[in-house]
Amino acid sequence: MNATNAAWPGDIYTALKEHHVEIIANVPDAAHAQLLKASEADPDMRVVTLTTEEEGIGLLSGAWAGGRRGVLLMQSSGVGNCINALTLPQLCRIPFITIVSMRGEWGEFIPWQVPMGQATPKVLDAMGVHLFRVDEASEVGPATDAAIKFAFNTRRSVAILLSQRLIGAKVFKSVE
């Protein structure tokens, strides 16, 4: 499946709207392109492009303190940048939601994506982040809904891991 023509990003968008998520913090990634486009077109949502992933944790924690809900979109390679920052929502019992597009799995062609792709679930688990892994398009909507409910009801951190099998393996395109 290719992330650019899949229907599942709409399921994520629907769940975000149903749960009154207003802020979409992100480090741009092709797997999140459709969701970002829909969010940018929505006057009730604000898309904030970050220079590094951990900025999103501070941004969304502050948004929560101000009565607003948000989500952080990132690629698995950015999870390592967030380790220290993940303590903020954990210690302050701030609901934190991240949607992570996985790399280093199914059909990966870049060797340096593999180590962080393999470490991502372990790192998030070690930081007290509850994981919701999605491998099939039919699971995206229910998993996103369940993760958002879990985060806001228990005031804990969650990560929705979108597997590379779901989003599709990126391919090398040579410049000719």
N, CA, C and O of each residue as an XYZ file, in Angstrom:
704
protein
N       0.846     -1.187      0.000
C       0.000      0.000      0.000
C       0.881      1.237      0.000
O       1.940      1.246      0.628
N       0.463      2.253     -0.682
C       1.218      3.491     -0.777
C       0.522      4.572      0.046
O      -0.685      4.774     -0.086
N       1.266      5.254      0.881
C       0.694      6.266      1.772
C       0.046      7.421      1.007
O      -0.838      8.086      1.548
N       0.454      7.672     -0.215
C      -0.080      8.819     -0.938
C      -1.477      8.580     -1.494
O      -2.167      9.544     -1.825
N      -1.923      7.311     -1.610
C      -3.262      7.076     -2.139
C      -4.111      6.178     -1.240
O      -5.134      5.654     -1.680
N      -3.709      6.000     -0.023
C      -4.445      5.156      0.915
C      -5.612      5.921      1.532
O      -5.585      7.149      1.622
N      -6.637      5.181      1.956
C      -7.805      5.798      2.591
C      -7.633      5.945      4.097
O      -8.348      6.738      4.710
N      -6.718      5.215      4.711
C      -6.590      5.221      6.174
C      -6.217      6.577      6.787
O      -6.596      6.816      7.933
N      -5.509      7.470      6.112
C      -5.277      8.777      6.747
C      -6.586      9.502      7.070
O      -6.653     10.259      8.039
N      -7.616      9.276      6.270
C      -8.922      9.863      6.553
C      -9.524      9.312      7.836
O     -10.240     10.024      8.539
N      -9.239      8.049      8.149
C      -9.715      7.464      9.406
C      -9.051      8.139     10.602
O      -9.689      8.352     11.632
N      -7.779      8.473     10.465
C      -7.077      9.185     11.540
C      -7.685     10.578     11.696
O      -7.987     11.010     12.809
N      -7.861     11.273     10.578
C      -8.434     12.618     10.603
C      -9.808     12.606     11.277
O     -10.097     13.471     12.103
N     -10.645     11.645     10.934
C     -11.983     11.538     11.524
C     -11.895     11.359     13.035
O     -12.628     12.006     13.782
N     -11.004     10.486     13.485
C     -10.844     10.260     14.935
C     -10.346     11.526     15.630
O     -10.809     11.851     16.724
N      -9.426     12.229     15.019
C      -8.930     13.473     15.617
C     -10.060     14.496     15.750
O     -10.178     15.161     16.779
N     -10.876     14.621     14.725
C     -12.004     15.555     14.771
C     -13.009     15.147     15.851
O     -13.483     15.990     16.612
N     -13.331     13.852     15.915
C     -14.307     13.373     16.894
C     -13.862     13.630     18.328
O     -14.694     13.784     19.222
N     -12.564     13.675     18.546
C     -12.026     13.888     19.893
C     -11.526     15.320     20.102
O     -10.795     15.593     21.053
N     -11.916     16.214     19.228
C     -11.642     17.652     19.370
C     -10.147     17.977     19.435
O      -9.726     18.858     20.184
N      -9.363     17.262     18.651
C      -7.933     17.568     18.537
C      -7.799     18.760     17.599
O      -8.311     18.742     16.479
N      -7.112     19.788     18.061
C      -7.012     21.036     17.303
C      -5.610     21.327     16.770
O      -5.459     22.066     15.798
N      -4.591     20.755     17.395
C      -3.213     21.086     17.030
C      -2.520     19.842     16.495
O      -2.520     18.791     17.135
N      -1.935     19.977     15.319
C      -1.206     18.894     14.679
C       0.248     19.343     14.567
O       0.615     20.081     13.652
N       1.069     18.887     15.511
C       2.498     19.204     15.471
C       3.182     18.110     14.649
O       2.830     16.935     14.750
N       4.154     18.504     13.842
C       4.789     17.496     12.981
C       6.154     17.912     12.492
O       6.468     19.094     12.351
N       6.955     16.891     12.239
C       8.138     17.025     11.415
C       7.723     16.357     10.108
O       7.394     15.171     10.115
N       7.727     17.077      8.992
C       7.153     16.545      7.760
C       7.673     15.151      7.386
O       8.860     14.845      7.496
N       6.723     14.328      6.940
C       7.008     12.959      6.527
C       5.964     12.569      5.486
O       4.781     12.865      5.655
N       6.386     11.914      4.423
C       5.475     11.545      3.338
C       4.317     10.683      3.820
O       3.213     10.794      3.287
N       4.538      9.833      4.809
C       3.475      8.954      5.295
C       2.325      9.740      5.923
O       1.198      9.249      5.977
N       2.597     10.942      6.393
C       1.569     11.771      7.026
C       1.016     12.851      6.081
O       0.218     13.686      6.505
N       1.427     12.843      4.822
C       1.089     13.927      3.899
C      -0.417     14.135      3.731
O      -0.880     15.275      3.773
N      -1.189     13.067      3.543
C      -2.639     13.218      3.353
C      -3.300     13.771      4.607
O      -4.169     14.638      4.517
N      -2.900     13.283      5.766
C      -3.460     13.768      7.032
C      -3.122     15.243      7.229
O      -3.973     16.026      7.651
N      -1.905     15.616      6.930
C      -1.508     17.020      7.057
C      -2.290     17.914      6.099
O      -2.700     19.015      6.466
N      -2.491     17.446      4.889
C      -3.240     18.239      3.909
C      -4.671     18.466      4.386
O      -5.178     19.584      4.300
N      -5.327     17.422      4.886
C      -6.695     17.559      5.395
C      -6.738     18.493      6.601
O      -7.654     19.304      6.734
N      -5.747     18.374      7.473
C      -5.702     19.209      8.676
C      -5.453     20.671      8.332
O      -6.047     21.565      8.936
N      -4.578     20.915      7.365
C      -4.303     22.291      6.943
C      -5.533     22.953      6.323
O      -5.704     24.168      6.429
N      -6.381     22.167      5.683
C      -7.581     22.707      5.049
C      -8.717     22.941      6.050
O      -9.720     23.570      5.712
N      -8.566     22.447      7.259
C      -9.609     22.546      8.280
C      -9.395     23.810      9.114
O      -8.362     23.937      9.772
N     -10.344     24.743      9.102
C     -10.159     25.980      9.867
C     -10.146     25.770     11.383
O      -9.739     26.666     12.122
N     -10.582     24.612     11.851
C     -10.574     24.319     13.286
C      -9.290     23.648     13.755
O      -9.116     23.390     14.946
N      -8.390     23.365     12.812
C      -7.126     22.729     13.174
C      -5.968     23.652     12.823
O      -6.011     24.411     11.855
N      -4.945     23.558     13.639
C      -3.729     24.326     13.377
C      -2.571     23.344     13.216
O      -2.296     22.554     14.119
N      -1.907     23.390     12.094
C      -0.754     22.537     11.820
C       0.502     23.336     12.135
O       0.706     24.433     11.615
N       1.341     22.768     12.996
C       2.579     23.417     13.401
C       3.740     22.546     12.940
O       3.882     21.407     13.385
N       4.565     23.078     12.053
C       5.733     22.351     11.564
C       6.902     22.639     12.494
O       7.228     23.791     12.781
N       7.520     21.563     12.955
C       8.604     21.649     13.932
C       9.960     21.481     13.260
O      10.048     20.956     12.150
N      11.011     21.926     13.930
C      12.352     21.673     13.425
C      12.904     20.364     13.976
O      13.796     19.760     13.379
N      12.372     19.926     15.116
C      12.772     18.653     15.703
C      11.609     18.120     16.547
O      10.813     18.889     17.085
N      11.529     16.822     16.649
C      10.359     16.173     17.230
C      10.093     16.520     18.686
O       8.935     16.659     19.081
N      11.123     16.662     19.482
C      10.902     16.917     20.910
C      10.229     18.261     21.168
O       9.602     18.442     22.212
N      10.346     19.206     20.239
C       9.627     20.473     20.373
C       8.123     20.239     20.483
O       7.417     20.974     21.172
N       7.648     19.210     19.796
C       6.222     18.909     19.796
C       5.703     18.498     21.161
O       4.554     18.782     21.500
N       6.531     17.838     21.942
C       6.104     17.413     23.273
C       5.872     18.628     24.161
O       4.866     18.695     24.867
N       6.783     19.579     24.134
C       6.603     20.819     24.894
C       5.418     21.619     24.386
O       4.632     22.137     25.178
N       5.284     21.723     23.070
C       4.172     22.460     22.474
C       2.831     21.871     22.909
O       1.934     22.602     23.328
N       2.699     20.558     22.808
C       1.421     19.923     23.132
C       1.148     19.903     24.632
O      -0.009     19.953     25.048
N       2.192     19.831     25.444
C       2.003     19.913     26.894
C       1.494     21.295     27.275
O       0.597     21.420     28.109
N       2.059     22.327     26.669
C       1.580     23.683     26.915
C       0.171     23.890     26.395
O      -0.633     24.576     27.027
N      -0.130     23.308     25.256
C      -1.485     23.410     24.706
C      -2.493     22.775     25.666
O      -3.568     23.328     25.899
N      -2.142     21.611     26.220
C      -3.031     20.942     27.180
C      -3.271     21.842     28.396
O      -4.399     21.963     28.875
N      -2.206     22.465     28.886
C      -2.346     23.371     30.031
C      -3.267     24.540     29.693
O      -3.924     25.095     30.574
N      -3.313     24.909     28.422
C      -4.184     25.989     27.973
C      -5.554     25.522     27.499
O      -6.322     26.310     26.947
N      -5.865     24.248     27.710
C      -7.194     23.739     27.378
C      -7.378     23.250     25.956
O      -8.509     23.107     25.492
N      -6.270     22.989     25.249
C      -6.375     22.533     23.863
C      -5.745     21.160     23.715
O      -4.839     20.788     24.462
N      -6.237     20.418     22.742
C      -5.764     19.057     22.491
C      -4.945     19.007     21.203
O      -5.259     19.677     20.220
N      -3.889     18.198     21.234
C      -3.056     18.077     20.055
C      -2.463     16.695     19.908
O      -2.610     15.839     20.779
N      -1.794     16.495     18.796
C      -1.133     15.240     18.475
C       0.189     15.562     17.772
O       0.307     16.572     17.077
N       1.174     14.691     17.965
C       2.479     14.834     17.323
C       2.637     13.749     16.269
O       2.521     12.561     16.571
N       2.901     14.155     15.036
C       3.169     13.226     13.942
C       4.668     13.195     13.704
O       5.312     14.237     13.576
N       5.218     11.983     13.647
C       6.650     11.869     13.370
C       6.969     10.511     12.779
O       6.129      9.612     12.763
N       8.180     10.376     12.299
C       8.706      9.123     11.788
C       9.471      8.435     12.915
O       9.944      9.101     13.836
N       9.597      7.128     12.853
C      10.294      6.389     13.911
C      11.717      6.897     14.133
O      12.226      6.819     15.252
N      12.357      7.406     13.110
C      13.715      7.922     13.276
C      13.760      9.129     14.208
O      14.827      9.457     14.727
N      12.641      9.790     14.433
C      12.596     10.941     15.330
C      12.329     10.599     16.782
O      12.459     11.461     17.651
N      11.959      9.359     17.063
C      11.638      8.974     18.437
C      12.842      9.151     19.357
O      12.696      9.574     20.504
N      14.021      8.830     18.858
C      15.222      8.980     19.673
C      15.455     10.410     20.124
O      16.049     10.640     21.177
N      14.988     11.378     19.333
C      15.131     12.787     19.705
C      14.251     13.175     20.884
O      14.461     14.223     21.496
N      13.272     12.345     21.206
C      12.243     12.694     22.194
C      12.438     12.083     23.569
O      11.647     12.360     24.470
N      13.448     11.271     23.764
C      13.553     10.482     24.995
C      13.450     11.341     26.247
O      12.608     11.065     27.101
N      14.268     12.362     26.384
C      14.206     13.201     27.584
C      12.885     13.949     27.694
O      12.316     14.055     28.781
N      12.401     14.462     26.585
C      11.162     15.244     26.605
C       9.948     14.409     26.997
O       8.982     14.951     27.534
N       9.976     13.115     26.744
C       8.836     12.246     27.084
C       8.577     12.171     28.588
O       7.515     11.712     29.009
N       9.523     12.613     29.391
C       9.292     12.613     30.842
C       8.287     13.693     31.248
O       7.601     13.538     32.259
N       8.186     14.778     30.487
C       7.272     15.867     30.847
C       5.821     15.402     30.944
O       5.210     15.561     32.001
N       5.247     14.836     29.885
C       3.851     14.404     30.029
C       3.686     13.266     31.041
O       2.652     13.163     31.700
N       4.697     12.423     31.159
C       4.597     11.313     32.114
C       4.535     11.828     33.546
O       3.642     11.444     34.302
N       5.464     12.685     33.923
C       5.518     13.173     35.299
C       4.382     14.128     35.642
O       3.932     14.179     36.787
N       3.920     14.881     34.652
C       2.856     15.865     34.898
C       1.463     15.328     34.595
O       0.474     16.051     34.713
N       1.389     14.050     34.201
C       0.104     13.401     33.870
C      -0.662     14.196     32.813
O      -1.854     14.471     32.950
N       0.063     14.552     31.761
C      -0.514     15.255     30.626
C      -0.785     14.222     29.541
O       0.122     13.475     29.171
N      -2.010     14.159     29.021
C      -2.269     13.232     27.919
C      -1.397     13.617     26.726
O      -1.374     14.777     26.313
N      -0.689     12.648     26.185
C       0.187     12.906     25.045
C      -0.051     11.820     24.006
O      -0.048     10.630     24.320
N      -0.258     12.244     22.767
C      -0.519     11.320     21.666
C       0.477     11.596     20.549
O       0.646     12.736     20.118
N       1.130     10.541     20.090
C       1.970     10.657     18.917
C       1.581      9.567     17.932
O       1.246      8.447     18.318
N       1.631      9.913     16.667
C       1.382      8.952     15.594
C       2.698      8.817     14.843
O       3.189      9.772     14.243
N       3.258      7.613     14.888
C       4.602      7.366     14.393
C       4.559      6.501     13.136
O       4.064      5.375     13.166
N       5.077      7.030     12.044
C       5.229      6.224     10.834
C       6.542      5.447     10.969
O       7.619      6.024     11.122
N       6.416      4.134     10.908
C       7.577      3.275     11.148
C       8.443      3.144      9.900
O       7.955      3.118      8.770
N       9.731      3.064     10.150
C      10.728      2.786      9.107
C      11.598      1.642      9.605
O      11.520      1.253     10.770
N      12.418      1.113      8.727
C      13.340      0.046      9.100
C      12.682     -1.311      9.217
O      13.222     -2.209      9.864
N      11.528     -1.474      8.603
C      10.799     -2.733      8.677
C      10.624     -3.312      7.272
O      11.592     -3.578      6.559
N       9.386     -3.490      6.910
C       8.927     -4.118      5.671
C       9.514     -3.434      4.431
O       9.127     -2.311      4.108
N      10.433     -4.092      3.743
C      10.945     -3.583      2.483
C      11.844     -2.360      2.575
O      12.019     -1.658      1.579
N      12.412     -2.089      3.724
C      13.270     -0.911      3.906
C      14.489     -0.997      2.989
O      15.076     -2.066      2.828
N      14.862      0.124      2.396
C      16.051      0.150      1.544
C      17.188      0.994      2.122
O      18.281      1.018      1.557
N      16.953      1.672      3.215
C      17.993      2.503      3.820
C      18.473      1.822      5.107
O      17.722      1.763      6.080
N      19.694      1.315      5.131
C      20.177      0.567      6.289
C      20.127      1.341      7.602
O      19.871      0.744      8.647
N      20.364      2.647      7.579
C      20.405      3.412      8.829
C      19.013      3.659      9.422
O      18.906      4.180     10.532
N      17.958      3.298      8.710
C      16.609      3.369      9.284
C      16.301      2.151     10.167
O      15.417      2.212     11.021
N      17.017      1.067      9.964
C      16.714     -0.193     10.659
C      16.936     -0.110     12.169
O      16.031     -0.499     12.907
N      18.071      0.366     12.682
C      18.264      0.363     14.138
C      17.187      1.123     14.914
O      16.671      0.597     15.900
N      16.836      2.334     14.504
C      15.823      3.088     15.251
C      14.441      2.500     15.021
O      13.599      2.529     15.918
N      14.196      1.963     13.826
C      12.924      1.294     13.577
C      12.719      0.125     14.524
O      11.622     -0.080     15.044
N      13.785     -0.644     14.748
C      13.690     -1.767     15.688
C      13.610     -1.299     17.128
O      12.952     -1.943     17.946
N      14.259     -0.202     17.455
C      14.308      0.280     18.837
C      13.069      1.079     19.245
O      12.773      1.186     20.435
N      12.354      1.632     18.294
C      11.238      2.529     18.609
C      10.253      1.956     19.625
O       9.989      2.617     20.629
N       9.692      0.755     19.415
C       8.744      0.244     20.414
C       9.379      0.087     21.797
O       8.741      0.373     22.811
N      10.624     -0.365     21.838
C      11.308     -0.567     23.121
C      11.575      0.757     23.826
O      11.400      0.860     25.041
N      11.991      1.760     23.081
C      12.275      3.077     23.654
C      10.993      3.693     24.214
O      10.975      4.192     25.339
N       9.930      3.653     23.426
C       8.666      4.226     23.885
C       8.139      3.489     25.110
O       7.659      4.113     26.056
N       8.227      2.174     25.092
C       7.781      1.382     26.241
C       8.610      1.731     27.485
O       8.060      1.873     28.577
N       9.908      1.865     27.322
C      10.780      2.198     28.451
C      10.445      3.573     29.037
O      10.678      3.820     30.221
N       9.902      4.459     28.214
C       9.539      5.804     28.677
C       8.093      5.871     29.160
O       7.577      6.959     29.412
N       7.439      4.727     29.291
C       6.085      4.692     29.829
C       4.999      5.055     28.839
O       3.894      5.424     29.235
N       5.300      4.954     27.557
C       4.325      5.273     26.510
C       3.585      3.986     26.133
O       4.212      2.982     25.794
N       2.256      4.022     26.195
C       1.434      2.873     25.836
C       1.374      2.775     24.314
O       1.139      3.778     23.640
N       1.584      1.576     23.765
C       1.689      1.399     22.315
C       0.435      0.798     21.703
O      -0.162     -0.127     22.253
N       0.043      1.342     20.549
C      -1.027      0.818     19.712
C      -0.415      0.626     18.327
O      -0.243      1.598     17.591
N      -0.086     -0.609     17.965
C       0.539     -0.880     16.663
C      -0.534     -1.224     15.639
O      -1.467     -1.976     15.923
N      -0.384     -0.660     14.439
C      -1.349     -0.889     13.368
C      -0.622     -1.457     12.149
O       0.331     -0.868     11.640
N      -1.103     -2.625     11.696
C      -0.525     -3.279     10.528
C      -1.468     -3.330      9.332
O      -1.028     -3.509      8.197
N      -2.769     -3.171      9.590
C      -3.783     -3.275      8.537
C      -4.603     -1.993      8.476
O      -4.888     -1.384      9.507
N      -4.981     -1.585      7.271
C      -5.755     -0.354      7.090
C      -7.064     -0.371      7.882
O      -7.499      0.667      8.379
N      -7.688     -1.533      8.001
C      -8.959     -1.622      8.722
C      -8.812     -1.368     10.221
O      -9.803     -1.118     10.907
N      -7.588     -1.429     10.731
C      -7.316     -1.220     12.156
C      -7.041      0.241     12.500
O      -7.071      0.609     13.674
N      -6.780      1.067     11.515
C      -6.323      2.432     11.759
C      -7.340      3.254     12.541
O      -6.999      3.841     13.567
N      -8.567      3.304     12.077
C      -9.597      4.101     12.752
C      -9.846      3.631     14.176
O      -9.782      4.434     15.106
N     -10.136      2.317     14.371
C     -10.366      1.827     15.732
C      -9.165      2.027     16.663
O      -9.342      2.376     17.830
N      -7.960      1.814     16.163
C      -6.767      1.982     17.003
C      -6.566      3.449     17.377
O      -6.205      3.757     18.513
N      -6.797      4.348     16.431
C      -6.651      5.775     16.713
C      -7.685      6.220     17.734
O      -7.359      6.946     18.673
N      -8.919      5.793     17.558
C      -9.980      6.119     18.512
C      -9.635      5.591     19.902
O      -9.752      6.321     20.887
N      -9.214      4.333     19.989
C      -8.879      3.726     21.283
C      -7.693      4.433     21.938
O      -7.697      4.660     23.148
N      -6.687      4.779     21.148
C      -5.499      5.440     21.697
C      -5.844      6.826     22.243
O      -5.393      7.201     23.325
N      -6.638      7.580     21.495
C      -7.022      8.920     21.950
C      -7.840      8.835     23.231
O      -7.601      9.593     24.171
N      -8.801      7.920     23.274
C      -9.598      7.740     24.491
C      -8.705      7.366     25.667
O      -8.840      7.920     26.758
N      -7.792      6.422     25.440
C      -6.887      5.989     26.504
C      -6.082      7.172     27.032
O      -5.986      7.366     28.244
N      -5.504      7.963     26.129
C      -4.664      9.096     26.542
C      -5.454     10.114     27.360
O      -5.018     10.517     28.439
N      -6.604     10.526     26.856
C      -7.359     11.566     27.546
C      -8.066     11.054     28.802
O      -8.206     11.801     29.771
N      -8.508      9.807     28.805
C      -9.188      9.260     29.986
C      -8.234      8.941     31.125
O      -8.593      9.086     32.293
N      -7.013      8.506     30.794
C      -6.061      8.107     31.841
C      -4.955      9.130     32.060
O      -4.147      8.993     32.978
N      -4.923     10.169     31.203
C      -3.876     11.200     31.266
C      -2.495     10.572     31.177
O      -1.615     10.828     31.999
N      -2.336      9.757     30.170
C      -1.064      9.074     29.909
C      -0.628      9.302     28.467
O      -1.369      9.845     27.647
N       0.584      8.876     28.190
C       1.150      8.992     26.853
C       0.849      7.740     26.037
O       0.908      6.621     26.547
N       0.523      7.950     24.750
C       0.289      6.848     23.827
C       1.008      7.114     22.514
O       1.234      8.259     22.122
N       1.356      6.035     21.856
C       1.917      6.123     20.510
C       1.167      5.141     19.617
O       1.006      3.967     19.952
N       0.719      5.640     18.494
C       0.128      4.793     17.462
C       1.241      4.545     16.454
O       1.711      5.472     15.794
N       1.656      3.299     16.340
C       2.744      2.944     15.433
C       2.141      2.440     14.128
O       1.524      1.375     14.093
N       2.318      3.198     13.071
C       1.832      2.814     11.751
C       2.936      2.016     11.075
O       3.952      2.578     10.665
N       2.738      0.713     10.957
C       3.797     -0.153     10.448
C       4.165      0.192      9.007
O       3.372      0.764      8.260
N       5.377     -0.170      8.646
C       5.828      0.082      7.284
C       5.054     -0.789      6.297
O       4.924     -0.438      5.125
N       4.554     -1.895      6.762
C       3.709     -2.725      5.898
C       2.423     -1.971      5.544
O       1.939     -2.067      4.417
N       1.873     -1.225      6.501
C       0.678     -0.411      6.262
C       0.986      0.772      5.350
O       0.297      0.984      4.352
N       2.012      1.540      5.686
C       2.268      2.786      4.954
C       2.948      2.557      3.613
O       2.897      3.409      2.727
N       3.586      1.399      3.471
C       4.292      1.088      2.236
C       5.761      1.431      2.340
O       6.138      2.454      2.912
N       6.568      0.583      1.792
C       8.011      0.805      1.808
C       8.359      1.905      0.816
O       7.870      1.919     -0.313
N       9.197      2.811      1.247
C       9.684      3.844      0.340
C      10.662      3.186     -0.628
O      11.317      2.199     -0.295
N      10.747      3.740     -1.816
C      11.651      3.195     -2.814
C      12.667      4.237     -3.238
O      12.389      5.436     -3.237
N      13.833      3.770     -3.595
C      14.892      4.651     -4.047
C      14.589      5.072     -5.476
O      14.314      4.239     -6.340
N      14.642      6.378     -5.710
C      14.440      6.897     -7.063
C      15.714      7.608     -7.485
O      16.097      8.615     -6.888
N      16.360      7.093     -8.496
C      17.596      7.726     -8.944
C      17.296      8.953     -9.792
O      16.290      9.017    -10.498
N      18.179      9.905     -9.702
C      18.072     11.126    -10.498
C      18.866     10.897    -11.782
O      20.056     10.584    -11.754
N      18.188     11.059    -12.880
C      18.878     10.804    -14.168
C      19.066     12.044    -14.954
O      19.624     12.000    -16.051
